[in-house]
Amino acid sequence: MKALTFKRYGRSPDIGFAEVPRPTLKPDELLVEVHAAALNPIDNMIMTGLFKPVLKLQLPAVIGSDLAGVVVEVGSRVTRFKVGDAIFASLFDRGTGSLAELAAVPQDVAAPKPANLDFIQAASIPMVGLTSWQALKERAHLQAGQNVFIPAGSGGIGSFAIQLAKHFGAKVATTTSTANVQWVSDLGADEVLDYKQLAFETVLRGYDSVLGTLRGDTIEKSLEVLKPGGRIVSLVGPLDKAFARARGLNFFLAFVFGLMSRRIMGLAKKKGVSYSFLFVRPDGAQLEEIGGLLESERIRPVIDKVFAFERATEALQYLAQGRAKGKVVVQLK
């Protein structure tokens, strides 16, 4: 079968189409004919080797994690799905990828495709949906009436997280470029700052939580936004010891991650707030709950651009520019 793969880590990952073996199903897996697969910034980051100590991939590896498609075969222990079912899922951290004609999907990471979404829309959801859910609900414990700062509101994560936070009843502040201010406001953000005109850390105060979506010094600046007892949940690092322990990593990596996060941990402690790094996990039950919000139209997919499968490499390059408004999706069927 045809798949988009990369052969090595580093600046020249040798991305290209290849014929790879048809997946061999485990008893708890579904064989899915992939109709659409969404891309995420981490897809490009993985190929640099940044997550090589954490994500175990066998090279050449199939790129991507988000998918939507139709079940064409089921393993002997599958109980939740049958042949012909339309599903969506994230394969992140499962050692395989989604940019392929067929994918083996563990039944516990899959959910029924929302009936009101097409495959392209459904494929755009898993990574951003699960990341936002786990960051805001599980880690930040966001409650109705609280304030949350979600930088980069026009991005894939931001455009979903704003909508989810509003569903939870929170007040949302975000940043975006001049051209996208009204567009992000229409997603539900209560306060939208044009980052070209205003520095958010000089304007926002007394927030309960921050969703760290931008690399660089934005995480440290976000400390100024939080009130005592507030939380920063970072999606971009630095990685911390708690993450190393949760992954069962060795002492050396735990030590390294502790060094990486020492500065932000120290600054957070001085401010009386907490910092943690979140690595999303696939979860079919959570994805099904998110699917319910999509079916009831409390949240809508936000898609910037759709590429044909043959142009998937172009899609990765486009995503790497960092200017997408919402998600970038590759259509296979």
Secondary structure as the mmCIF struct_conf table of DSSP 4:
data_model
#
loop_
_struct_conf.conf_type_id
_struct_conf.id
_struct_conf.beg_label_comp_id
_struct_conf.beg_label_asym_id
_struct_conf.beg_label_seq_id
_struct_conf.end_label_comp_id
_struct_conf.end_label_asym_id
_struct_conf.end_label_seq_id
STRN STRN1 LYS A 2 PHE A 6
BEND BEND1 ARG A 8 ARG A 11
STRN STRN2 GLY A 16 GLU A 19
HELX_LH_PP_P HELX_LH_PP_P1 PRO A 21 LYS A 26
TURN_TY1_P TURN_TY1_P1 PRO A 27 ASP A 28
STRN STRN3 GLU A 29 LEU A 39
HELX_RH_AL_P HELX_RH_AL_P1 PRO A 41 THR A 48
TURN_TY1_P TURN_TY1_P2 GLY A 49 VAL A 54
BEND BEND2 LEU A 55 LEU A 55
HELX_LH_PP_P HELX_LH_PP_P2 GLN A 58 GLN A 58
BEND BEND3 LEU A 59 PRO A 60
STRN STRN4 ALA A 61 VAL A 62
STRN STRN5 ASP A 66 VAL A 74
TURN_TY1_P TURN_TY1_P3 SER A 76 ARG A 77
BEND BEND4 ARG A 80 ARG A 80
TURN_TY1_P TURN_TY1_P4 VAL A 83 GLY A 84
STRN STRN6 ALA A 86 SER A 90
TURN_TY1_P TURN_TY1_P5 PHE A 92 GLY A 95
BEND BEND5 SER A 98 LEU A 99
STRN STRN7 ALA A 100 ALA A 100
BEND BEND6 GLU A 101 GLU A 101
STRN STRN8 LEU A 102 PRO A 106
HELX_RH_3T_P HELX_RH_3T_P1 GLN A 107 VAL A 109
STRN STRN9 ALA A 110 PRO A 112
HELX_LH_PP_P HELX_LH_PP_P3 LYS A 113 PRO A 114
TURN_TY1_P TURN_TY1_P6 ALA A 115 ASN A 116
BEND BEND7 LEU A 117 LEU A 117
HELX_RH_AL_P HELX_RH_AL_P2 PHE A 119 ALA A 123
TURN_TY1_P TURN_TY1_P7 SER A 124 SER A 124
BEND BEND8 ILE A 125 ILE A 125
HELX_RH_AL_P HELX_RH_AL_P3 PRO A 126 TRP A 133
HELX_RH_PI_P HELX_RH_PI_P1 GLN A 134 ARG A 139
BEND BEND9 ALA A 140 ALA A 140
TURN_TY1_P TURN_TY1_P8 ALA A 144 GLY A 145
STRN STRN10 ASN A 147 ILE A 150
BEND BEND10 PRO A 151 PRO A 151
TURN_TY1_P TURN_TY1_P9 GLY A 153 SER A 154
BEND BEND11 GLY A 155 GLY A 155
HELX_RH_AL_P HELX_RH_AL_P4 GLY A 156 HIS A 167
TURN_TY1_P TURN_TY1_P10 PHE A 168 GLY A 169
STRN STRN11 LYS A 171 THR A 176
HELX_RH_3T_P HELX_RH_3T_P2 THR A 178 ASN A 180
HELX_RH_AL_P HELX_RH_AL_P5 VAL A 181 ASP A 186
TURN_TY1_P TURN_TY1_P11 LEU A 187 GLY A 188
BEND BEND12 ASP A 190 ASP A 190
STRN STRN12 GLU A 191 ASP A 194
TURN_TY1_P TURN_TY1_P12 TYR A 195 GLN A 197
HELX_RH_3T_P HELX_RH_3T_P3 PHE A 200 THR A 202
TURN_TY1_P TURN_TY1_P13 VAL A 203 VAL A 203
BEND BEND13 GLY A 206 GLY A 206
STRN STRN13 TYR A 207 GLY A 212
BEND BEND14 GLY A 216 GLY A 216
TURN_TY1_P TURN_TY1_P14 ASP A 217 ASP A 217
HELX_RH_AL_P HELX_RH_AL_P6 THR A 218 SER A 222
TURN_TY1_P TURN_TY1_P15 LEU A 223 VAL A 225
STRN STRN14 LEU A 226 SER A 234
BEND BEND15 LEU A 235 VAL A 236
HELX_RH_AL_P HELX_RH_AL_P7 LYS A 241 ARG A 247
TURN_TY1_P TURN_TY1_P16 GLY A 248 GLY A 248
HELX_RH_AL_P HELX_RH_AL_P8 PHE A 251 LYS A 271
TURN_TY1_P TURN_TY1_P17 GLY A 272 GLY A 272
STRN STRN15 SER A 274 PHE A 277
HELX_RH_AL_P HELX_RH_AL_P9 GLY A 284 GLU A 295
TURN_TY1_P TURN_TY1_P18 SER A 296 GLU A 297
BEND BEND16 ARG A 298 ILE A 299
STRN STRN16 ILE A 303 ALA A 308
HELX_RH_3T_P HELX_RH_3T_P4 PHE A 309 ARG A 311
HELX_RH_AL_P HELX_RH_AL_P10 ALA A 312 ALA A 320
TURN_TY1_P TURN_TY1_P19 GLN A 321 GLY A 322
BEND BEND17 LYS A 325 GLY A 326
STRN STRN17 LYS A 327 GLN A 331
#
